[in-house]
Amino acid sequence: MTTETERKANVGVVGLAAMGASLARNLAHHGNRVAVYNRTYQRTETFMKEHGDEGVLIPSQTVKEFVESLSVPRTAIIMVKAGAPTDQVINELAEYMEQGDIIVDGGNAYFEDTIRREKAMAERGIHFVGMGVSGGEEGALNGPSMMPGGSDWSWETLKPILESIAAKAPDGTPCVAHIGPNGAGHFVKMVHNGIEYADMQLIAESYDLMRRGLGMDPQQIGDVFAAWNKTELDSYLVEITAEVLRKRDEKTGKPIVDMIVDHAGMKGTGTWTVQTALSLAVPVTGIAEAVFARGLSDQTALREQAQKENFKAPEAALHMDGAEAETFIELIREALYASKIVAYAQGFNEIAQAGQKYGWDIDMAQVARIWRAGCIIRAKFLNRISDAFESGSADISLLFAPYFKEALENCEEAWRKVIATATMHGIPTPVFSSSLAYFDGLRSKRLPAALIQGQRDLFGAHTYQRVDEPGAFHTLWAEPDQKEIKISD
């Protein structure tokens, strides 16, 4: 005889747009009994009509009915638009939920909002989990990478559910792990997206160098990326780049990339990554330049006026062919790899700094492991990254781990040649260039910041420190003798 508990759902999904619908189907495909609810019941009806036979799916018309269809402890995953709509759904669910129940926000929420929500729900005895979900609609359906935060207790309940639907790494490990308390999960997902911005821009800069510099057509460049995907650059983004460049427009027969307006959109996570890095005083130069590059692509009127100004510019064509062109393509590949390493290193540095500030004990090796499949930045070299953190050699910076240190040293000459060539021919490479500048700055024994601090002391009495004596000092710049005084020990 079937009990009431057995008739109820062990997990529910609120929001049946593309991501929510795909996640609900994935849950059902893996033996979960899934309650589904959407604010507009018509969408629920459509979902059930199209997918109701794919597993045990229990529809509800109201929030109350939805909550009542869940077994205790109730687990509801929210997949709705970030911001006010998320707060509204959380509050509606909380009205009917009880102590010990779990609300999971699977959207791209800002981590500070997650911290706030977790605190508010904790006061009502409800566990709130901010969970990053990466992989897009396809990943949600076939296996995403997931980064849940929240309490240890909630993870014990969620673990079997999430592991059942997560992407599986090549070694069979589910790409999901408990990241840490309150906003830790959404923070890691935010940085994941920031790294994604940098990675995509680096690929675009590589494409631009081959297109404008070497005069190659999209099909030829697509073939190059397909070949690169068999090297240490093996990754989802390099793989799909080849696919996009080989695609032809059905209407015109031209490469589809030539028919797409050159404006790259943003949904906010890249910007949040940079803004948060600034507040933490962590340089994420590659990610920042990638965000700014997207911003520049949107400055249509400004760019059109620049064309009208007819600025003098060097010829973009490099006039290379044959073996010389092949050599330069290899230089681009090496520059791409070096810059990619820097982007990941900067992202992990930001995670580490946030962990210290917010009290999150984040396992960096584990983060790298759950990014190996399902997520947008999945790449072969994430195995190297997880190994580096596991061994402790990347604890200060990924760049200091032996494998990556050697890779940077091997790529450095190519990196410099590519950026110098691009600069001389007027082809912008903001992330290539900023990544190299970061590397050069990081390894410089002495930076010109001493001059800046001297300037700050002169115009604002901000004080400075000396290299030969502890304490804070100030020079009386306005006095005739400009005497230095010690302000504090």
Stockholm file with secondary structure:
# STOCKHOLM 1.0

chainA/1-489         MTTETERKANVGVVGLAAMGASLARNLAHHGNRVAVYNRTYQRTETFMKEHGDEGVLIPSQTVKEFVESLSVPRTAIIMVKAGAPTDQVINELAEYMEQGDIIVDGGNAYFEDTIRREKAMAERGIHFVGMGVSGGEEGALNGPSMMPGGSDWSWETLKPILESIAAKAPDGTPCVAHIGPNGAGHFVKMVHNGIEYADMQLIAESYDLMRRGLGMDPQQIGDVFAAWNKTELDSYLVEITAEVLRKRDEKTGKPIVDMIVDHAGMKGTGTWTVQTALSLAVPVTGIAEAVFARGLSDQTALREQAQKENFKAPEAALHMDGAEAETFIELIREALYASKIVAYAQGFNEIAQAGQKYGWDIDMAQVARIWRAGCIIRAKFLNRISDAFESGSADISLLFAPYFKEALENCEEAWRKVIATATMHGIPTPVFSSSLAYFDGLRSKRLPAALIQGQRDLFGAHTYQRVDEPGAFHTLWAEPDQKEIKISD
#=GR chainA/1-489 SS CCCHHHHSBSEEEECCSHHHHHHHHHHHHTTCCEEEECSSHHHHHHHHHHHTTSSCEEECSSHHHHHHTBCSSCEEEECSCTTHHHHHHHHHHHHHCCTTCEEEECSCCCHHHHHHHHHHHHTTTCEEEEEEEESHHHHHHHCCEEEECSCHHHHHHHHHHHHHHSCBCTTSCBSBCCCCSTTHHHHHHHHHHHHHHHHHHHHHHHHHIIIIITCCCHHHHHHHHHHHTTTTTCBHHHHHHHHHHHCBCTTTCSBHHHHSCSCCCCCSHHHHHHHHHHHHTCCCHHHHHHHHHHHHHTCHHHHHHHHHHTCCCCCCCCCCCHHHHHHHHHHHHHHHHHHHHHHHHHHHHHHHHHHHHHTCCCCHHHHHHHTSSSSTTCBTTHHHHHHHHHHTTTSSCGGGSHHHHHHHHHHHHHHHHHHHHHHHTTCCCHHHHHHHHHHHHHTCSSCTHHHHHHHHHHHHCCCBCCSSSCSEEEECTTSTTCCEEEEEC
#=GC SS_cons         CCCHHHHSBSEEEECCSHHHHHHHHHHHHTTCCEEEECSSHHHHHHHHHHHTTSSCEEECSSHHHHHHTBCSSCEEEECSCTTHHHHHHHHHHHHHCCTTCEEEECSCCCHHHHHHHHHHHHTTTCEEEEEEEESHHHHHHHCCEEEECSCHHHHHHHHHHHHHHSCBCTTSCBSBCCCCSTTHHHHHHHHHHHHHHHHHHHHHHHHHIIIIITCCCHHHHHHHHHHHTTTTTCBHHHHHHHHHHHCBCTTTCSBHHHHSCSCCCCCSHHHHHHHHHHHHTCCCHHHHHHHHHHHHHTCHHHHHHHHHHTCCCCCCCCCCCHHHHHHHHHHHHHHHHHHHHHHHHHHHHHHHHHHHHHTCCCCHHHHHHHTSSSSTTCBTTHHHHHHHHHHTTTSSCGGGSHHHHHHHHHHHHHHHHHHHHHHHTTCCCHHHHHHHHHHHHHTCSSCTHHHHHHHHHHHHCCCBCCSSSCSEEEECTTSTTCCEEEEEC
//
